[in-house]
Amino acid sequence: MVKTSISRLFKTIVMIATTGLAGIILYGCGNQETPATEDPLPTNEIVKEEPVSETAEQNKEDTSANIDFNKLIDNNPDIWGWLTVPGTSIDGPLLQSFDEPDRYKTINADGVSDGKGEAYIEIYNMSDMCDFNTVIHGSEELFKDLVNYENPDFFEDNYEFYIYLPDNALTYTIWAVYRRENNDLFDAYSFADAVGAREFLDDVYNEKIMGKQIREGWDDVDEYKFLTTLTIDTDEGQQLVVIGALTNDAAGTINREVIEYLDLGPILLEEE
């Protein structure tokens, strides 16, 4: 994971160096010893008037207490977290394979090919949840309930999902749902830099898409927030995306290294 993350940062710096662009790199977690609320950089402080239901809060506490990560990871070291989406059947482990990026699209956590697979991230994301946009994939069977968010009433009533890590519990508010071209989000956007992140947000807000849902009061999400996007390929040849923004970080460890660069000009870099 560290090697892949460094490689991704290196490629971003090379792009900047060879083009002479100026801007900001959004890179992983910063100091894990410092609570995110004390970090001077913009992090997870998204203030929205979204009520937290007692049922959702109880579900979060019960699920977190019942996850035995030691047992899960002993069974499969590719497991790094757990995803729970209340109101749907989505409640299971999160995985990442560096040898076969799409391995868990059809293979479950026990290594059995069942066609349903598991929720997983690609090698472009880190499993510490500090990226600007962590993209979680699921098969059409596993994530079939995501289509319910296209219903305005369901979208209004079901506004949270949770990601549990061995040492943290994260709450995300679902603020956008829409269908897009069925290609890899990482091919379309450079989420490692502020410009690419801004392009993604502009497209979410500005593209005229029938059936798109944007939660009221969430018209100002910026590139310094922490997003998680759940994706599913539909029968119609499109990609349905459900986007959540981090609104609670129980351990206070989700922050970000922000690297500013300005007119570096064309230079030659060598990867170590």
Secondary structure in CASP SS format (residue, H / E / C, confidence):
PFRMAT SS
TARGET T0000
AUTHOR 0000-0000-0000
METHOD secondary structure of the structure
MODEL  1
M C 1.00
V H 1.00
K H 1.00
T H 1.00
S H 1.00
I H 1.00
S H 1.00
R H 1.00
L H 1.00
F H 1.00
K H 1.00
T H 1.00
I H 1.00
V H 1.00
M H 1.00
I H 1.00
A H 1.00
T H 1.00
T H 1.00
G C 1.00
L C 1.00
A C 1.00
G E 1.00
I E 1.00
I E 1.00
L E 1.00
Y E 1.00
G C 1.00
C C 1.00
G C 1.00
N C 1.00
Q C 1.00
E C 1.00
T C 1.00
P C 1.00
A H 1.00
T H 1.00
E H 1.00
D C 1.00
P C 1.00
L C 1.00
P C 1.00
T C 1.00
N C 1.00
E C 1.00
I C 1.00
V C 1.00
K C 1.00
E C 1.00
E C 1.00
P C 1.00
V C 1.00
S C 1.00
E H 1.00
T H 1.00
A H 1.00
E H 1.00
Q H 1.00
N H 1.00
K H 1.00
E H 1.00
D H 1.00
T H 1.00
S H 1.00
A H 1.00
N H 1.00
I C 1.00
D C 1.00
F H 1.00
N H 1.00
K H 1.00
L H 1.00
I H 1.00
D H 1.00
N H 1.00
N C 1.00
P C 1.00
D C 1.00
I E 1.00
W E 1.00
G E 1.00
W E 1.00
L E 1.00
T E 1.00
V C 1.00
P C 1.00
G C 1.00
T C 1.00
S C 1.00
I C 1.00
D E 1.00
G E 1.00
P E 1.00
L E 1.00
L E 1.00
Q C 1.00
S C 1.00
F C 1.00
D C 1.00
E C 1.00
P C 1.00
D C 1.00
R H 1.00
Y H 1.00
K H 1.00
T C 1.00
I E 1.00
N C 1.00
A C 1.00
D C 1.00
G C 1.00
V C 1.00
S E 1.00
D C 1.00
G C 1.00
K C 1.00
G C 1.00
E C 1.00
A E 1.00
Y E 1.00
I E 1.00
E C 1.00
I C 1.00
Y C 1.00
N C 1.00
M C 1.00
S C 1.00
D C 1.00
M C 1.00
C C 1.00
D C 1.00
F C 1.00
N E 1.00
T E 1.00
V E 1.00
I E 1.00
H E 1.00
G C 1.00
S C 1.00
E C 1.00
E C 1.00
L C 1.00
F C 1.00
K H 1.00
D H 1.00
L H 1.00
V H 1.00
N H 1.00
Y H 1.00
E H 1.00
N C 1.00
P H 1.00
D H 1.00
F H 1.00
F H 1.00
E H 1.00
D H 1.00
N C 1.00
Y C 1.00
E E 1.00
F E 1.00
Y E 1.00
I E 1.00
Y E 1.00
L E 1.00
P C 1.00
D C 1.00
N E 1.00
A E 1.00
L E 1.00
T E 1.00
Y E 1.00
T E 1.00
I E 1.00
W E 1.00
A E 1.00
V E 1.00
Y E 1.00
R E 1.00
R E 1.00
E E 1.00
N C 1.00
N C 1.00
D C 1.00
L H 1.00
F H 1.00
D H 1.00
A H 1.00
Y C 1.00
S C 1.00
F C 1.00
A C 1.00
D E 1.00
A H 1.00
V H 1.00
G H 1.00
A H 1.00
R H 1.00
E H 1.00
F H 1.00
L H 1.00
D H 1.00
D H 1.00
V H 1.00
Y H 1.00
N H 1.00
E C 1.00
K C 1.00
I C 1.00
M C 1.00
G C 1.00
K C 1.00
Q E 1.00
I E 1.00
R C 1.00
E C 1.00
G C 1.00
W C 1.00
D C 1.00
D C 1.00
V C 1.00
D C 1.00
E C 1.00
Y C 1.00
K C 1.00
F C 1.00
L E 1.00
T E 1.00
T E 1.00
L E 1.00
T E 1.00
I E 1.00
D E 1.00
T C 1.00
D C 1.00
E C 1.00
G C 1.00
Q E 1.00
Q E 1.00
L E 1.00
V E 1.00
V E 1.00
I E 1.00
G E 1.00
A E 1.00
L E 1.00
T E 1.00
N E 1.00
D E 1.00
A C 1.00
A C 1.00
G C 1.00
T C 1.00
I C 1.00
N C 1.00
R C 1.00
E E 1.00
V E 1.00
I E 1.00
E E 1.00
Y E 1.00
L C 1.00
D C 1.00
L C 1.00
G C 1.00
P C 1.00
I C 1.00
L C 1.00
L C 1.00
E C 1.00
E C 1.00
E C 1.00
END
